[in-house]
Amino acid sequence: MKILIADSMHSSLFNMLKGQGWDYAYQPDFRRQDIIDALPDYDGLIIRSKTYVDQEVLATAKKLRFIARAGAGLDLIDLNIAKGLNIEVFHAGEGNRDAVAEHAVGMLLCLFNNILKADKEIRNGIWDREGNRGVEIMNKTVGIIGYGNNGGATARRLSGFGCKVLAFDKYRDNYGDEYAEEAPLEQIMEEADILSLHIPLSEDTRFLINESFVEKFSKPFYLLNLSRGEVAQLNAVVNGLKSGKIRGACLDVLENEKIKNLSSGQQEAFDYLRASDKVILTPHIGGWTHESYYRINEVLVKQIKNGLVNA
């Protein structure tokens, strides 16, 4: 079996592939047309986030048996086209779930305890204890939308803080566990103090968090988004912060992550967010640890072996 690796990958992957007796070509600098030209010779394609795999990319990939994404989300792959061509699709949802969960808790603690604000003030010679009095996570109600790998791992961490965790996942049944209670979205909107998003980007979830959604919450809440930026409309987040309906936001992802190339509206929203002490921003690194970089490869190779080779 020949595999094209068309994105930068942790070097641990190569020995894992060799251990299975699979040949590979590592071409991290390949652009879209390079991939299209090369794919007819390969049985498998491994990618990260560089290229959208659609009808054009797959049109001449007559030998291709699988696409494997080194990450959790599959929004860069046209799943309907892949299914129609009998191409298996694998992803490493388990590989970075612990990293995402720890990052979520870290961002929340940072926000609740004014850690970034206080650090900046002290470095500027300001010693303000009362102005940085914190908020405790304990006894808060957390609503999690999307109870897969990342949502479940986050619930496990937050339950240890003495939270009540409610989880909603429209694509699963009977998923409540010792860390979270299965709940309808309406209950989360009624009770949640904190809302954490762990859902893939799709037509159903694009701009799920809009002004109407925010207004439906019964009380002000804190927002965490460690899923995909386009799940939360930036203007809705900004307006929620201005009105007080959103008490604070932890955003690892943005509606447009090319922050040097924002529309005028996006720029205005981004300028507000980056100036606010009620907002914690990180550059889509929620699952981006040294450990997860290795673990993602382990998960991918295991999935390919179990899901394809041994089928």
N, C-alpha and C positions, 0 to 999 in steps of 0.2 A: 504494500500500500504506500502510495506517495502523497505527501501532505505539503501544501504550500502554507507557510507562515508569513502572512503579509502585513505584520505589524511588529513593533518592538515587544519583546517578551523576556521574562526573567530566564536566565541561562539554565536554571534547573529543568526547564521543559525538555531540553535537548536529550539529556541522559534518560529521562522518562520515556521519551519516544523511542530511543535506541533500545531501551530495555524491553520494549514490546516488539522489536524487530521491524519497526516502521521507518521508511525513508522519508526525509523531509528536506525542503529547501527553505532556508531562512532569508527572507527578502523584506526586511523592515522598512526599506525606503520605497517599496513599490507604491505607485500611485494607482488611481482607479483603472486607467487604460492598461497599465502593466499587468494588473490582476486579470482583467478581461482577456488579454493576449495569452497569459500563461495557463489559465484554468483548464483548458481542454486536456492538459497532460496530467491532471491531478485527481486523486480520489477524495481528498479532504482539503478543507480550507480553515485555517485558524486566524481569527482577527481580534482586534480590540475595539477601537472606536473611530477609526480613521475613515472607513469607507462604508457607504450605504449599499448593501447587497440586495439588488433588485433584479427585475427581468433582464435588463441590459447586461448586467454582470454575469448572470447565470445562463444566458441564451446559448452559448457554445460550450458550456461546461458539461459535456455529455457523459463524462466518467464520474462526475462528482457524486459522492455518496453522503457526505456530511459537511456541515458548517459548524464550527465550534467557536463560541465567543468567550474570550477570557475576561469575564465580568458577569454581572447579574442581569442587566437589561437586554432585551432583544429588539428594541425599537429601531435598530439599525439594519435589521434583516426583514425582508418582506416574507413573512411566514406563510402566506397563502401561495406565493410563487414557489417557495421551497417545497411545500407540501405537494403541490401539483406536479412537481418534478421528481417526487419520491426522494427528496434530499432530507436526511435527518438533521435536526438542529439541536445542538447541545449548548448549555451555558453553565457557568460556575457560580450558581446562586449561593451554594453553601460556602464557597471559598472566602468571601469577604464579610459574611454576616456578623462575625464577632467584632471585626474592625468597625463596621457601620454602627453597631450597637454601642460600642465604647465611645465612638465619636459623638453620637447623639447625646449620651449622658454627659460627656465632657462639655459640649456646647451649652447644654441646659444649666449645668452647674456654673459655668462661666457667666451666663446671663443672669441667673438668679442671685449670684453673689457679687455682681458688679466687678468681676475680676479684671477684665480689660480696662474698664473705666478707671478703677482704683490704681491699677498699675501705671496707666498713662499720667494720672494726676500726681502720683508720688514722684515719678521721674521729672515732673515739672515743679516740684517743690510744694505740692499741695497735700496736706494731711487732713483728710475729711472723713472721719469715721461715720458720723450720723448720715451724711449724704450718700454713703455706700452701705447702709444697712441692708442686709440680704433677705431673701425669701427662701423658705425651706420647701424641698420637694415632698417631704413626708406629708401624708394625708391628702395629697392632691389626687384628683381623678384624671387619669391620662386616657385619651382616646387614640387608638391606633387604627389607621385606615390602611389595609393591606397586611394580612397576617400570614405571610410566607416566611422565608428564611430570615430576612432582615427584621420584619415586624416582630416575629417570635423572639429573636435574640434580644431585641430592644426591650420587649415586655419582661423578659427574664431579668434583665438588669434593673429596670425600674421597679419591679415588684419588690426587690430587695430594699428599696427606700421606704417601704410602707405605703406605697401608692395603691389605689384601686385602679386597675387597668381594664379598660373596655376595648374590645377588638371587633372591627367590622371588615369582612371580606366577602364581596358579592359573588366571588367565583368558588367559594368553598362552603361546605356544610359540616357541622359538628366539629368545629376547630377550636372551641374553647378548651383551656387546659389549666394547669395549676398556676400559671402566670397571668392569664387574662381570661376575662369573661366574654363570651360571645354576645354581641349586642347589635341591635339595629342602629343605623346611622342616626336616626332621630333621637335615640337615647344618648348617643355621644354628643350631639348638638345641645341636648338639654343639660347634661351633667359635667362635661369635660372642662377642666381647668387648663389642660395642655392637650394639643392636637399634634400627633406625629404622623407624617406621611411616609409610607413604604410601598408605593404602588408603581407599576410600570407605566410608561407613557403609551397611550393608545387614543383612539378617537373618543372613547368613553371618558378618559381621565384628563385629556388636554384642557387646561384652564378649569379643572374641577373647582379649584379655590378661586372663586370670583366674588364680586361684591355681594351678590345674592346669597351665596353660600355663607359668607362671613356673617351677614346680617341675621341668618337663621339661628345662630348660636344664642342661647338664652343668657349667657353671661360673658364678660370679657375672658379671653383665653390667650395662651401662649402658643405660637406656631413653630413647629419644626418641620423642615423639608430636607430630607436626605434621599429623595427618590429621583425625580427628574424636574428640571427647572420649569418646564412648560406645564407642569401640573398646577402651579400656583401663578396666577396673573400678578405681575409686580404692582400694577396700579391698585389692584384690590388689596394687596398687602399694605402698601403705603397708606391708602385711605383708611384701612382698618387701624393702623398705628396712629394716624392723625385723630381719628374719632375716639380712640381708646378701646374699641372693640377687640383689637389685637393688642395685648399688653406688652408683647415683645416677640421677636422672631429670631430663630436660628436657621440660617439658610446656607446649606452646603452647595446648593445648586441655584442657578438663576435662569430666568426665562430666556435670556441670551447671554451665553457665557463668553462670547467674543466681546469683552468689555471695551475694546478699542474700536468697536464697530457697532455701536448701539444706535437705534433710531432716536429721534429727538424725545419721544415719549419715554422710551426705555432709559435714556440718559437722565431725564428729569427724575424718574423713579429711583434709579440707581444712586444718584447724588443724594437724595433724601435718605436712603438706606445707609449709605456709608457714613453719613454725618450723625446718625442717630445712636445714642447710647443704649437704646432698647433693641439693638440689632447686632447679632454676631454673624459674621460672614467668613466662610472658608471656600477655597477654590476646588470644589468637587473632589475632596480627599477623604470622604467618609469611609470608604473601603480601602484606602490607599496606605496600607502599612507594609513594612518589610515582611511580616509574617504572612499576610494575605497574598502578597505577590507570589510567594512559593505555593501556598495552599491552593490558589486558583488553578495552578498547573496540575496539581495532584487530582483535583476534582475533575478537571477536563479530561485527563487521560483515563481516569476510571470510568467516566461516562462514555467515552468513545469505545473503550474496551467492552463494557457491559452492554451498552445500547446498540452497538453496531457489529463489532467483530464477533461477539458471541451470540448474535441474534440467530 
